[in-house]
């Protein structure tokens, strides 16, 4: 039950972050919004790297976001950058959640 509650909390936190970032991103110029979203995603992915838990799908999402941004498809690029940030946040949350989880799995 505790794991379910934790997962639900993580999903809600990621969804709230994506929504709030997405709303503020569209208030800016499209290229500036893309750069901001990409920078946030890269920073979050860097944090996941510091925790030694970067996901390969995050790298793919970041690459797709950069490619769309270079092509001038800023709406698509922003969405992909936000997706990459959500993936990076999930990997950070997983790392933090599992940091001490091994203690619960030890036989007592």
Buried (B, 14 or more C-beta within 10 A) or exposed (E): EEEEEEEEEBEEBBEEBBEEBBEEBEEBEBEEBBBBBBEBBBEBBEBBBEBEBBBEBBBEBBEBBBEBBEEEBBEBBBBBBBBBBBBBBBBBBBBEBEEEEEEEEEEE
